[in-house]
């Protein structure tokens, strides 16, 4: 997609109304890869129709699976016929989560060869923790020629301890250990909701996984996974958070449906601290931003249940018009500040200091052309355009398409003045 594809936003309109949040991108990516381990039909519900998902489903077809959309958000996958551990779809190089095929196919076939992952380039994201986990379970791993190749005569359960809370390595360890011999324990495991979602999916298909959502996970290997079941993917907490921030930025009132409010606690508490009213129900959240100007605050992004790094650029955009000086410290990806230059084009006063952004709130942003270079920065630019004076034009839409389902339509349903075109 060329940079000629663009979104034009006319700012100053409050977001108002109700909106339904889609299924979790991060959970869906991992669960679709995990479905390659399952013999029989799997019916996945609440699947977001985004670029990354379409690429993964096409890859499943290429290795022998039957894949069919049976509804707007429902996919039927039958991986019984998967006959190859090689995923050489070149489009896999555009997304990060392609490495989950290594874990799933290594578990099923004791070997895997997958195009090296790509994704957003806001920070170096090595796969050393993944390699360590595969090797600990008995595989040999090579990362050469644009591929990750893993082979094992047999996979045997073992103890895995991660040096950091790697969500990807935690999930890949679960995938591989599920069909290994014996018991695997993962210490210092990531606790993200989509780790729990992957474990719940696998358990429904016959796995024996306990402790997901805690720092210690135990997997007893099973001989096979069987389908014939339906699984609904959890709501996307990052989409929900992005919409909550957008509602606040425009001083609007928005109710979000299909959310898990407990996943949003870190953001909800910060918005409340800034003077916003956040009302949580069983599966919905209402944001009421009846304030002239939000208060300043400080955050540090952390692994779940801390403040999500994937909401950092969006929240920084909100803080750019807060009353006073704020600071965002990035505790997950220390170089995640590529959005700053684009916000500065709109008049934001942001200075970088090590792993922090010091943001001095200005009365307003002024619309301008911007060119985001990653997924969450693209969402941040949309929010900036919604609250800026005048017109903002946003290019590089392929990033937005990778991670947000019908994002523009959802904003339009909330009365945003926003159009997509060339």
C-alpha angles and dihedrals in degrees: 000000000000128000086250088081105090148164120228115204126188107202134213099063118122116233110237135171141036128314135180118227117224131230120291113276092204094049094044093051092054096040093051089053089046090054088071086073095057125091110212135025121321120194111207118195132192091029114166115231098225133136097260092053093048091052092051093048090050089051090053089055091050092057094049108275124133111234127183135166104226095178141001092283102012126095129186114209124185110183095173090108097048103132106166133065090198120100106185099156101140090213088069088076089071096063136058100217095063088096089075087076087066092059096043098044093042087055094048102037103018087239139065138177115190134172109260111265124253127174130139116354101212092118142004108271110185122194097217092119090054092050091048091052094048091048092047089057092052107271130127113223134200128183104194139121093026093300140098107224122189128178134176134176085209137349117230127188116252144159116280123192119185123210090213139017096271109177094192095048091046091054094044090051090052092049095051096040093051092074096031126105117263131355129324125196122197116201123193087021121175114258101204116143091243090058086058091046092054091049091048091051093050092046090053088055093051106278124137107224125151132178101033107156091038131081091255122060126181123199123188108199119240130198097239146348121235129206132204091113140103125231128187116213115231121254118274107257092190093054088047091050092047091053092046090053091046091052090050094046091055093043089241139142116240134168116208119205128197094037134130102225093200089064089057099052097110093053095038092055092049093049090049089051088054093056100266123133113233118185118189125199129175096287104357141065128203120204118199114185100184094155131115090222131356119243122251120255143168128238139179117203114231139167113280129323084034125080107300118249087214089067094048099097093043093049091047088056090055092048090053088078098034121123104262138352122325135182131211117194116193110221099173109037105020094195097050096124105102089115092065096080091052093049089049088059087064093050103268116154104223129152125186122226115177108297093350139082116214108208122194108195117238125201093247146348122239120222119252140151113282134187112203117197102203142033102263093039087056090054089048091054091053089053090047090052092049092057099034125101111251128356129336122192117202123197133185094060093171087084093056092046090055095063115016125066115218089337095160093047091050092052090047089053087057090055097260115155098230133135136183122217149115 
